[in-house]
C-alpha cells in the first residue's frame, strides 16, 4: 500500500526527471521499491541509462536489476525487441538462473506463444513446486486462452499449497461466478470471511451470491451479511443498502411461508 507521502514524492521525482532535472536512477529505484507499475516511464528512463555505457557501468551490479525492470516494462508496452535484448543480457550473465528462466517464459507469453510459455513454467515448477508467481502465471495463461475450467483446476491445486492467499480465493470465486457455479463461489467467500472478517467487500460479495442462489435460508443469511457490510462501512455502502432493501422486500412480499421464515429468525 503506497502512502500519500510516497506517492507525492514519486510524482515530484517523475516531473523532475521528465523535465531533464536528473534523478532517473533514483526514480527507477523508488518505482521498484514501491512496487508501482509505470511501464512507459520505466522503459523510457531505464533504456536511456542502459544505452549509455558510462551511466550503465556506474551502476555496478545494479545494472542487472535494471535490465530485469526494463524487460518487464518493455513487455507491458509491447516493445518486445527491447525486452528480448534485456533478457539476452541476463541470460549471458546468469546462465541457468531460474529467475531469468521466469523472465524468458514471461517473454514467451508477451509474444503470444502460450504453449511454449506453459512448457517453460511447468519445467520451472518441477525444480521449485512452491514458486507462487509461476503457479499464478499458469492460471493467467488459462484465463487468456479462455479456459476458465482449467484455471479453476490450477487455482484449486495452488490453494492446497497456499491456503492463506486471499487474492487467490477471490480470483477463484470470480471464476466460479463466471461459470454460474454459485455454491462453489459462496464457499470461497466463506473462506475469505473466516480469514478476514473485517473486510466489508467479502461480506457484500457473499451476500450477493446468497441472494442469487435464493431460498428462504439463503435470503435470510444474505440479509445478515448485507447488514454486516453496512455496519463495517458505517452505512456508506450504497450497494449493501440497496441489497438489504431488496432482501427485506422479498421476505415481506415474497412467496415464502411465514412459518418457515419466523422459525428461521428465532
N, C-alpha and C positions, 0 to 999 in steps of 0.2 A: 504494500500500500504506500503510494507516494504522498508525502505530506505537501501542504500548500507551499511551505518554505522551500522544499526541494524542487517543486515544480517551477516556482518563481526563479530560483537560481538557474535551473536548466534553461528556461526561456530567455533569461538575460544573457546567458553564455552563448546560446544559439544565435541571438541577434548580433552579438559581438563578433562571432566567427563569420556569420553571413556578410557582415559589413567589412570584413578584412582586418579585424582588430586582433587577430591571433587567438590562441587558446583552443585550436582544433582538437589536439590530443586530450586536453582536459575535458572538453565537451564529450568526446567519444567515450572516455572513461566513466563520466557521470551517467551517460545513457546506459552503459553496460552495467554499472553498479546498481542503478535504479530499476534495471530490467524493463526499460521502456523501449518500444519498437518505433523508432523514427527512421525508417529504412532509407528514404531518399536522402536525408541529411547525412546519415552514416555512410552511405555509398559515395556521396559527393566528397565529403571531407576526408573519409578514410582512404579513398582512392588517391586523393591529392598527396597524402603522406606516403603511401606505398609506391607511387610513381616518381617520387623524389628520392634518389639514392642517399642524399645527405640526411634528410629527415628520417628515412627508413632505418638507416644504420644507427641513428641516435637513439632509437627505441630499445635497442638491445634485444633481450628475449621477448619483450612485449610485441615485437614485430609479428610473432606467430599468433598471438591473441588477436591482434588487429586483422590479420588475414582471415581468421575464423569469423570475426564480427562482420567484416566487409562481405565475405562469402554469403552469409545468411541474408544480409541486407540486399545483396545483388539478386539473390533468388526471389526475395519478396518483390523486387522491382522488375523481375524477368530479364535482368541483364546477365544472361547465363554465361556469356563469354568471360565476363569479369569473375563470376563465381567459379568457373572452371579453372581459371588461372590461379586463383587463391587456393583452391583445393589441391591443384597440382604442386604448388609450392609447399603446402603442408605435407602432402604425400612424400615428397622428396626429403623433407626434413625429418619426418616421423614415420618411416615405413613400418607398416604392420600395426599402426595405432588404431585402437578400437574407436577412439573419439573421432579421428579423421574418417574412419570407416562409416560412422554415423552420418558425417557430413557428405560423404560420397553418395550414400543412399538417399539423403535429402535432395541432393542434386538430381538424382535419377527421377525422383518424384516431380521436381520442378520441370523436368523435360517431358513429363507425362509417360515415362517408362515404368508403369505401375508394377508389371510382373517382375522386372529386374530389381526394382526397389524392394518388393516384398521378399524376394530371394535374399537380398543383401541383409535385410532386417532379421530374417529367420536365421541366417548364418551367425549374425551378431548375438542373437538370443541364445544360441547353442553354447556360446562361450560365457555369456553372462545372462542367465534367465531372469535375473532380478533387476534388469535395466528398465525402469519405469518409462522413460522417454521413448524407448524403442517400441514397447508394448503399445503406447498411445499412438505412435506413428502408424502402426499396423491398423489400428482402429480407424484412423483418419483416411488411410488408403481405401478401406472397405466402404466408408461413407462417400468418398469421392467417386467410387465406382458404382454407387447406387445400390449397395448390398447391405441394407440395414440388419438383416438377419445374421450375416457373418460378423458385422460389427458388434452385435449383441453377444454373440458367442465368444468373441475375443475379449469383450469387456467383462463378461462373467468369469472368464479364466483369470483375467487380470485382478479382479476383486477377490478372488480366492487367495491371492498373494498379498494384496494391499487393501484390506478391508476398510481402512481408515481414510481412504481417498474420497473426500466429499465431492470433488469435481467429477470423479468417475461415476459415482452413484447418480448424480444429477444428469450426466450425459446418458447413462443407461435408461433413466426414467424418460428422458425426452425421446430416445429411440423407441422405447415401448409405446409411447403415446403416438408416435408417427405411424405405428402399425396397429393402432387401436387396441393394444393389449393393456387395458386399464388396470386390471388386478395386479399385473406384474409391476406396472408403474407405481401403483399405490404402495407396494412392498418397498420399492426404492425410497420413496418419500418417508415411509415409516423409519427406515434405517437412518435417513438424514435427520429426522426429528429427534430420534433417540440420541444421536451423537452431537447434535447442535440444536438443543431445544429452544434457544432464544433467537433463532433466525426466522423472522416472520415470513420470508419468501417460501420456506418449506411448508409451513402450516397452510399458507394460501394455496400452494400448488396441490397439496394433499386434499384440501377441501374441494378444490375444483374437480379432482379425479373422483372423489366420493360422490359428488353431485352428479357427475356424468354417468357413473355406474348405476346410480339410482337404488331404489328400495328403501323401506322405512328406516332400517338401522343405519344405512349409509347416509341418508339425508340428514338424520339427526346428528350423526357424527360430523358431517360437513358443517352443520350449524356451529358445533363446538369449535371446530378449527378455524372457521371464519371469525368467530368471536375471539379466539386466541390471537389471531392476526391483528384484529382491531386493538386488542389490549396491548400487544407488543409494539404497535406503531403509534400508540396514543390516539387512536381514532382517525389517523391521517391517510389510511389506505382506502382509496375510493373503491377499488375492485372488491375488497373484503366487505365493505359496507353494502355494495350492491349485491354481493353474494348472499349475505345474511338476509337481506330483504327478499331475494328470490326464494331462498330456502324456507323462510318463515311463511311466505305466501303459499308455497307449495304444500307445506304442512297444514296450513289452515284451510286452503281451498281445494287441496288435492283429494284424491280418492282413497287415501289411507284410512284404515279402520281406526276410529278414535281409541278403541280399547287397546289396540296394539301400540298406538302412539303414547298413551298415558302410561302403559305398563313399562315401556322403554324409558320414559322420563323418570319414573320412580327408581 
